[in-house]
Amino acid sequence: MDAYSAGILSIIALVGLILLGVRIAYASGLVGLIGLAILRGWDPGTGLAGFLAHSESSHYTLSVLPMFILIGYLAFYAGLTQGAFYAARCWLGWLPGGLAVATIFATAGFAAVSGASTATAAVFSRVAIPEMLRYGYDRSMAAAVVAAGGTLASLIPPSAILVIYGIIVEQSIGALLLAGFIPGALTAFCYSSIIVLRVMINPALGPSIEGVSWGERFRSLQGAYGIVFVIGVILFGIYTGVMTPTEVGGVGAFIIFIMALAKREMSWRNLYDALMETSKLSVMIFTIIWSILIYVRFLGFTGLPGAFADYIAHIEVPRLVILLLILFVYIILGMFMDGIGMLLLTLPVVFPAIVALGYDPIWFGIIVVKMVEIGLITPPIGLNCFVVNGVRPDIPLSAVFKGVWPFVVADLICVGLLIAFPQIVLYLPQLMMQNVAG
């Protein structure tokens, strides 16, 4: 069997295993190991697989992942999440669907101290949904708002999935994290606009909150200062280059921990739970990374990624058409796969083609993560929707999926804007590069 055929058969086998319900970590590791054994021989192939798991995952850069995840869990157990939501409620509750809009901006704030979308969705399922239901909000919309708001953690720094993208394609993680800030804010604005428009058409979906005094609004800011301060530290550290992303993560986690101690809300049990949840999520991510790296190395030996890139670069159609076709494939994949696995599987093949077409790697990273966001809320997988349903089993999964479609439309509008105006993505990274060069 020639190498190209082995590569194509491996893709078919991998998709088949995933459709059968095998977890992507096990499926990719198994297919990659067998492929390496076939192409390189059993002893060299298995030896290489074992070496990859250690060498590629022991990089200093990867230590940023558990740091960012820890920030989010510490913020939750320290009660900073509730403070952010209350402040957003006081300032935005007067809008049509104000509590839902407040939830979007509170999740955006929490996303800025947490790199995990599912963690954000889980936290606000406990914080925001009960409040919205108490005020008579439509159950489907309340659940969908939290599921969609959780996706903002994929873009707004610190984002674990942007870190993984940067590691795979060997791009500046600092530039990627900064690049996600404006698109993340744009996404939050689009989500909020969709909510306001829907409630203006059908006021029964979510009433406004009246009677909040200006004094109460300003007092509410005291509960949000912690998250705002940590956001400032993260952005300052990355933008100025005085700290690496890993150092930013460590400093951010330390600041949140000190704030929790000062508020006397961090018990030993809460600290234990935060560390355990961080460990569980980190181990899951690293297991996927190890397995996919084995499969990706096998694909490299087949020569399939280079052949695909060369083929794409010579297709006689506008490059925008090729880009849109690639993004459509990501939408389809996102319906069946988790975001990390999707990136690790596709980028070794797709990224060389994108570079060959002349697209900016940083810009493409944000576009791909937007595709991952869409996958987090679309059926049949829609991981964030499952998380919300898991926390609130009284809201049927079908109702959550029904409610997210307006947010999918908002995401597609955002993607269109980012494609039409690439400087939305590239403005801050270019400023950072100029600042470092100067």
N, C-alpha and C positions, 0 to 999 in steps of 0.2 A: 504494500500500500504506500502511495507517495504521500508527501507531507501535506499537500493541499487537501487531498481527500480525507486524511486523518483529521485535519482542522474542521472541515465541513461536517463530517460525521460527529465530531465532538460537540459541535453546536446543536445538532439535532438531538443527540443523546442528553445534553444538558437541559434543553427546553422540555424534552419528554419527562425527565426526572422531576423537574419543577412542577409540571402540570399534574404529575402523579402525587404531588404533595410532599416530596422530599425537600427539606430545608436547603436553601441555596448554599449555605456553608458546606454541608455534607455533599451535595450534588456536585458543586464545582470542584471541591477537593478530590473527590473520587474520580471524576472524569479527567481532571488534570493529572493525577497520579498515574492512572492507567495510560494516558496519552504519553507521558514522559517515559514510562516503562517501555512502551512500544517503539518510540522513536530513538531513545538513548540506551535502552537496555535496562534490565530490572535493577541491578545494583547502582549504576550511575543515576538512573531516574529517581529511585526512592531516596538516594543520598541527596540529590539536588532538592527534592521536595522538603526534606527535613532541614536542609541548610537555609532555604528560603524563609521558612517560618520564623527562624531566629534572626537572620541577618537583616531582613527587610523590616521587621517589626521592632527591632531594638534601636531604631533611629531616635535621636533626641526629639525630632520634630513631632513624632507621634504622641509624646507625653502631653501635648496640648489637649488631647481629647478628654482624658479623665479630669483634667483641671477645669475645663469649661463645663463639663457635666456636673462636677462637684459644686461649682458656683450656683447652678440652678437649684440643686437640691438643698443646699444650705440656705439659699434665699427663701425657699418655700418653708422649711422647718423653722426658720427664724421669724416667720410672719410678715416678711417684706412684701409678699405677693398680695396679701389682703390690703395692705396700705396703699399699694399702687392702684388696685381696683377701686378702692373707696375714693381716692383722689380723682380718678378718671370719671367715676360716677357723679361726683359733685360738680365737676367742670363741664361734662358733656351730657348729663342726663336730660337737659332741657330740649335736646334735639329730638326729632321724630325717631323713635327707636333708640333713644339715648342710652339706655343700659347696654344694648347690643353694641353701639358705637364705642361706649366706654370699655366694653370687654375687648374689642379689637385693639384699642390703644393700650390697654393694660397688658394684653398678651404681647404686644410689640415691645413694651417696656421690659417685661419679664424675659422675652426672647433675647434682649440685649445683655442679659446676664446668664443665659442658659443656652447651650448649644443643641438641645434635643427637642424636636417637635413633639414627640409623643409625651415627653415629660410636661411640656407646656400645656398640651391638651388635657392631660390627667389632672394637673393642678387646678386649672380653671373650670373643669367639670365640677370640682368640689366647691370652688369659690363663687363663680359667676352664674352658673345655671340655677341654683336655688334662689338667688336674688331675682333673676329674670322671671322665673316661674311665680315667685311671690307677688310680682307686679302684674301678673296676667299675660306674660308674653307667650306667643305661640311656641309650643314645645319643640316642634321641628326646627324652627328658626333659632331658638335658644341653643339647641344642641349643635346645629350647623355652624353657628357663629364661633363657638369654642373650637370645633374641629378645624375650621378654616383659619382662625386666629393662631392656632398652634403651629401652622405651617410657616409662620413668619420667622420662627427660630431657624429655619433652613437658610434664610438670607441674612437677617440682621446679625452682625457680629456680636458675640463669638458664635460661629456656626460650625458644628462638627462636620457637616457634610461638605462644606467649602474647604475645610482642612484636608479631608480625604481626597477631594478633587485635586487640590494643589500637590499632594503627595504623589498621586497617580501620574499626573502629567508634568510634574517637576516645575511648578510655577510658584511665584512668591506668595506665601500664605498671608503675609501682611497685606499685600496689594489686593488679594481676593477678599479678605475680610472687610477692608475699606470699600471695595467695589460693591458689596452687598448692602451697604447702609442706605443709600438713596433709593435703589429699587425696592428695598424692604419698606421704607417709608411710603413710597409710591403705592405699593401693594396695600398697605394699611389704609391709605386714602381711598383707593378704589373700592376696597371692601366696605368702608364706611359709607361711601357714596351710594353703593348698591343698597345698603340697609336703609338709608334715609329715603331713597327713591321708592323702595318697596313699601315702607310704612306710610309714606305720603299717599300712595295709591290705595293701600289697605291699612287704615289706622288700627285695626283690630290686632295686627301682628305684634305691636309693641307700643304701649303708651309712653309719653314723656314723663319725666319726673319734675314736678314743680315745687316751688317753695324753698329752694336751697339758697341761703343767704350768702352774700359775698364773704362775710366773716367765716362761715363754715367752709367755704371753698378754700380760703387761704390757710385755714387751720388743717385742712385735709392734706396739704402739701407736706406737712411734717412726716406723714407716713410714707411718702414716696422719695424722701431725700436720699435714702440709702441706695435705692436702685439707680437714681439719677447720678449720684456720686460715682458708683462703680462703672456706669456707662461712660462717664467722662474719663475715668482712669483708663479704661480699655481703649477708647478712641484716641486719647492723647498718647498712650504708650505705643500704639501701632502706628499712628500718623507721624509722630516725631522720630520713630525708630529707636527711642531710648531703651525700649524693652522688646525682646522677641515675643512672638505670640504665646509661647509656653510661659515665659516670665509674666506676661500680662495675666494669663490664666491663674498662675500661682498667687500673684499679688491680689487679684480680684477675689479669689477664694479666701485669702487671709483677711481681707477687709470685711467681707460678708460675715466671716466667723467672729471677728472682733465686735461688729455691730450686733450680732446675735447675743453675744455675752453681755454687752452693755445694756441691751433691752431685757435681759434676764428671761429670754424666751427659748433658749437653747438648752434643753435638758440632756442628760447623758443618753437617754433613750432616743431623742431626736437626732443627736449627733451620730449615734450608732446606725439609725435608719438611713440617714443621709449618706454615710460612708458605704453601707451595704448596697443601697440602690445605685450609687455611683459605680461600685465594683461590678455589679451584675450587668449594667448597661455597657460598661467599658469592655468586659470580657466578651459579651455578645458581639460588639463591634470588631474587636481584635480577632475573634474566631472567624468572622466573615472575611476579614482582610487576609488572614493567613491562607485560607482556602482559595480565595480568588487569585491571590498571587501565584499559587501553584498552577492554576489553570491558565493565567495570563502568560506565565513563562512557557508553558507548553504551546500556547498559540504563537508566541514569538518564534519558536523553533519551526512551526509550520510555514511561516512566511505569509500567513493570511492577512495580517494587518497591513503590511506594506503593499501587498497586491491590491487590497481593497482601496487604499488611499490612492494608488496610481490609477486605478479604474475610475474612481470618482472624479479625480482631477482632470480627466480627459473626456468626460461626458459633455456632449455638445448642447448643454442647456445652461441658462443663467444660474449663477451660483446660489441665488436666493431660492430658486426652486429646489435645489439639492438640500439646502439648509432646512427648508420647510418639510421636506420629505423625512429628513433625519429627525426633526422634532416630532413629527407625526408618529414615527416609530417609538420615540420615547413615551408619548402619551399612551400608546398601546401597551408597551412594556410596563408602564407605571400602574396599569390596572391589575397586574399579576405579580409584580415583584416589589420588594422594598427598595428604597432609594439608594442605599449604600451598595447593595448587590448589583443594582442596575448600572451604577456608575463604574464599578469595578469590572463588570463584564463587558461593557460596551466601549469604554473610553480607549482601551488599547487598540481597538479597530477604528473607531470613529475619529478620535483626536488627530491622528496623522492626516486624515482626509480633510478635516476642518482647517488645519494649518496649511495644507496644500492649496486650499481654496482661498487663502489669504485672510481668514478671519482672525481677530485678536483672541489669544487663548484666555485672557482674563474675562473678556466680554462673553465668550462662549461658556465659561464656567457659570456665570450668573444665569445665562439663558437655560443651561441644562438643569440647574438647581430649581429654576421656575418650573421646569417640566416635572421634576421630582415633587415639588409642592402640589402640583395638580394630581399626581399619582397618589399622594397621601390622603386625598379626599374623594377619589372616584372609585366606584365599585368595579369588580367584586372584592378587591383587597382593601383599599382605602383605610390604611392603618389607623389614622387619627379618628376616623368614624368608629372603628372597633374599640378604640381606647375610651371614647366618650360613652359608648354603649356599655362598656365594661364597668365604668364608674357609675353610670346612671342606667341600670338595666330596665328601669321603668319607662324609658324612652326607647321605643323599638328601633332597631338598626335601620329598617326601611325608612323610618321618619327622618333619621339623621341623613341618610343618602339623598332623600328627597329634598331636604333643605339646603344641601351644599351646592346645587347646580348654579344658582346665581353667582356664587363665589368662584366657580370654575370659569364662568363667563368673564368675571372681573380679572382673573388670572390671565386669560387669553388676551384681554385688552392690554394688560401690562406687558405681556410678551411682545405684542405688536408695537407698543411704544418703545420698548428697549431695542427692537430690531430697527425701527425707523430712526431712532435717535440714540446711537451707541454712546454718546457722551454722558448720558444719564448714568451709565455704568462706569465709564472710564475717567470721569472728572476727578474724583477723589484720589484714585491710584496715581494719576498723572501728577497731581499736586504733591503727593507723598514722594514720588520719585524726584521731583524738582527740589523739594525740601531737603531730601537726603543728599542730592548732588550738590546743593548749595552749601 
